[in-house]
């Protein structure tokens, strides 16, 4: 549980931060190759993990992170960032550009516009993306199974799978462990529910 909470929390927050910057650039700026990059992001997310785990495992071995949580910190953003970026692109596009233009005219810098207008108005979308990104990392099994073998480094999904020995299923322990493993995700949904409010930009621009 501790390993999964650490990996899922750090990966989701860091990945969503970089995804916000990438999504904002794609949603607001015009540059050559923009459509190609957008399609590449969604294609990379749709890439089956069963295709990627062998090259990623070889990469992890070469950098000396095999059988450690550091490998998961390095690998999990490969599927979290494309997902988060694609989700946030559509959310940033829904924010009226006139709000940014008004702030820029009033002397606000581009970074100040991001910090004072875009990110606060996008908080529901950002929190939703963090929740789903956390859930993606929390429930991930294949990469962790291939890379982690040390009991002290295993995540919750590996811990539950260890309860299955050959064809013997400890149903009581499995059901208890599965119920306990849902607690962090449920708490995250509960604490974040206050931020998941839509309609914050309604009436911000005259029709």
C-alpha positions as CSV (number, residue, x, y, z in Angstrom):
1,X,0.0,0.0,0.0
2,X,2.8,2.4,0.9
3,X,4.7,1.7,-2.3
4,X,1.6,2.1,-4.4
5,X,0.6,5.4,-2.7
6,X,4.0,6.9,-3.2
7,X,4.4,5.8,-6.8
8,X,0.8,6.7,-7.8
9,X,0.8,10.1,-6.0
10,X,4.2,11.3,-7.3
11,X,3.7,10.1,-10.8
12,X,0.2,11.5,-11.2
13,X,1.0,14.9,-9.8
14,X,4.3,15.3,-11.8
15,X,2.8,13.9,-15.0
16,X,-0.2,16.1,-14.8
17,X,2.0,19.2,-14.3
18,X,3.9,18.6,-17.4
19,X,0.8,17.6,-19.2
20,X,-0.8,20.9,-18.4
21,X,2.0,22.8,-20.0
22,X,1.9,20.6,-23.1
23,X,-1.9,20.7,-23.3
24,X,-2.0,24.5,-23.0
25,X,0.6,25.0,-25.8
26,X,-1.3,22.7,-28.1
27,X,-4.7,24.3,-27.2
28,X,-3.7,27.9,-27.6
29,X,-0.6,28.3,-29.8
30,X,-0.3,27.8,-33.5
31,X,2.9,26.1,-34.7
32,X,4.0,23.7,-37.4
33,X,3.3,20.0,-36.7
34,X,0.6,20.8,-34.1
35,X,-1.9,18.3,-35.5
36,X,0.8,15.7,-35.9
37,X,1.8,16.1,-32.2
38,X,-1.8,15.9,-31.1
39,X,-2.4,12.7,-32.9
40,X,0.9,11.3,-31.7
41,X,-0.1,11.9,-28.1
42,X,-3.3,9.9,-28.4
43,X,-1.6,7.2,-30.4
44,X,1.0,6.7,-27.8
45,X,-1.7,6.4,-25.1
46,X,-3.5,3.8,-27.2
47,X,-0.3,1.8,-27.7
48,X,-0.8,-1.6,-26.0
49,X,1.3,-2.0,-22.9
50,X,2.0,-5.6,-23.9
51,X,4.0,-4.3,-26.8
52,X,6.0,-1.8,-24.8
53,X,7.0,-3.7,-21.7
54,X,10.0,-5.6,-23.3
55,X,11.8,-2.5,-24.6
56,X,11.0,-0.6,-21.4
57,X,12.3,-3.5,-19.3
58,X,15.5,-3.5,-21.3
59,X,15.8,0.3,-20.8
60,X,15.3,-0.1,-17.1
61,X,18.0,-2.8,-16.9
62,X,20.5,-0.6,-18.8
63,X,20.0,2.4,-16.5
64,X,20.4,0.1,-13.4
65,X,16.9,0.6,-12.0
66,X,15.7,-3.0,-12.3
67,X,13.7,-4.3,-9.3
68,X,13.2,-0.9,-7.8
69,X,10.4,1.6,-7.4
70,X,12.6,4.1,-9.3
71,X,11.8,2.2,-12.5
72,X,8.1,2.7,-12.0
73,X,8.6,6.4,-11.4
74,X,10.3,6.4,-14.8
75,X,7.9,4.2,-16.7
76,X,4.5,5.1,-15.5
77,X,4.6,8.7,-17.0
78,X,4.9,7.0,-20.5
79,X,1.2,6.2,-20.3
80,X,0.0,8.8,-17.8
81,X,1.3,11.9,-19.6
82,X,-0.3,11.1,-23.0
83,X,-3.7,10.4,-21.3
84,X,-3.5,13.6,-19.1
85,X,-2.4,15.8,-22.0
86,X,-5.2,14.6,-24.3
87,X,-7.8,15.2,-21.6
88,X,-6.5,18.6,-20.7
89,X,-6.3,19.8,-24.3
90,X,-10.1,19.6,-24.7
91,X,-10.6,21.3,-21.3
92,X,-8.3,24.2,-22.1
93,X,-10.1,24.7,-25.4
94,X,-13.4,25.2,-23.6
95,X,-12.0,28.2,-21.7
96,X,-12.8,31.4,-23.6
97,X,-9.7,32.9,-25.1
98,X,-11.1,36.4,-24.5
99,X,-10.3,36.0,-20.8
100,X,-6.6,35.5,-21.5
101,X,-6.6,38.4,-24.0
102,X,-8.1,40.7,-21.4
103,X,-5.5,39.7,-18.9
104,X,-2.7,40.3,-21.3
105,X,-4.1,43.7,-22.2
106,X,-4.1,44.6,-18.5
107,X,-0.4,43.8,-18.3
108,X,-0.4,40.2,-17.1
109,X,2.4,38.1,-18.5
110,X,1.7,34.7,-20.2
111,X,3.0,32.9,-17.1
112,X,0.8,35.1,-14.9
113,X,-2.2,34.4,-17.1
114,X,-1.6,30.7,-16.7
115,X,-1.2,31.0,-13.0
116,X,-4.1,33.4,-12.3
117,X,-6.7,32.6,-14.9
118,X,-6.2,29.3,-16.8
119,X,-5.2,27.0,-14.0
120,X,-7.8,28.2,-11.5
121,X,-10.6,27.9,-14.1
122,X,-9.3,24.5,-15.1
123,X,-9.1,23.2,-11.6
124,X,-12.1,20.8,-12.1
125,X,-10.5,19.3,-15.2
126,X,-7.1,19.1,-13.6
127,X,-8.4,17.4,-10.5
128,X,-10.4,14.9,-12.6
129,X,-7.3,14.2,-14.6
130,X,-5.2,13.7,-11.4
131,X,-7.8,11.3,-10.0
132,X,-7.9,9.2,-13.2
133,X,-4.1,9.3,-13.5
134,X,-3.7,8.1,-9.9
135,X,-6.2,5.3,-10.6
136,X,-4.2,4.3,-13.7
137,X,-1.0,4.0,-11.7
138,X,-2.7,2.4,-8.7
139,X,-4.2,-0.4,-10.8
140,X,-1.2,-1.0,-13.1
141,X,0.0,-4.6,-12.9
142,X,2.0,-5.6,-16.0
143,X,5.0,-3.3,-15.8
144,X,5.2,-3.8,-12.0
145,X,5.1,-7.5,-12.4
146,X,7.9,-7.5,-15.0
147,X,10.2,-5.2,-13.2
148,X,9.6,-5.8,-9.4
149,X,10.4,-9.1,-7.7
150,X,11.6,-7.9,-4.3
151,X,8.8,-8.2,-1.8
152,X,9.7,-4.9,-0.1
153,X,9.4,-3.1,-3.5
154,X,6.1,-4.6,-4.7
155,X,2.9,-2.6,-5.2
156,X,-0.6,-3.5,-4.1
157,X,-1.5,-5.3,-7.3
158,X,1.5,-7.6,-6.9
159,X,0.8,-8.1,-3.3
160,X,-2.7,-9.3,-4.1
161,X,-1.5,-11.6,-6.9
162,X,0.9,-13.2,-4.5
163,X,-2.1,-14.5,-2.6
164,X,-2.8,-16.8,-5.6
165,X,-0.5,-19.9,-5.4
166,X,-0.8,-22.3,-8.3
167,X,-4.5,-23.1,-8.5
168,X,-5.3,-22.3,-4.9
169,X,-7.2,-19.1,-4.3
170,X,-7.4,-17.6,-0.8
171,X,-10.7,-16.0,-1.5
172,X,-11.1,-14.5,2.0
173,X,-7.7,-12.8,1.9
174,X,-8.1,-11.8,-1.7
175,X,-11.5,-10.1,-1.1
176,X,-10.2,-8.4,2.1
177,X,-7.1,-7.1,0.3
178,X,-9.2,-6.0,-2.7
179,X,-11.5,-4.1,-0.4
180,X,-8.7,-2.4,1.5
181,X,-6.9,-1.5,-1.8
182,X,-9.9,0.6,-2.8
183,X,-9.7,2.9,0.3
184,X,-7.1,5.4,-1.1
185,X,-8.9,5.8,-4.4
186,X,-12.3,6.3,-2.6
187,X,-10.7,8.8,-0.2
188,X,-9.2,10.7,-3.1
189,X,-12.6,10.9,-4.8
190,X,-14.2,12.1,-1.6
191,X,-11.6,14.8,-0.8
192,X,-11.6,16.0,-4.5
193,X,-15.3,16.1,-5.0
194,X,-15.5,19.8,-3.9
195,X,-13.2,20.8,-6.8
196,X,-15.2,18.9,-9.4
197,X,-17.6,21.7,-10.2
198,X,-18.3,22.8,-13.7
199,X,-19.6,26.1,-15.0
200,X,-16.9,28.3,-13.5
201,X,-16.5,30.3,-16.7
202,X,-20.2,30.8,-17.3
203,X,-20.9,34.5,-17.7
204,X,-17.2,35.4,-17.9
205,X,-17.6,36.7,-21.4
206,X,-20.4,38.7,-22.9
207,X,-22.5,36.9,-25.5
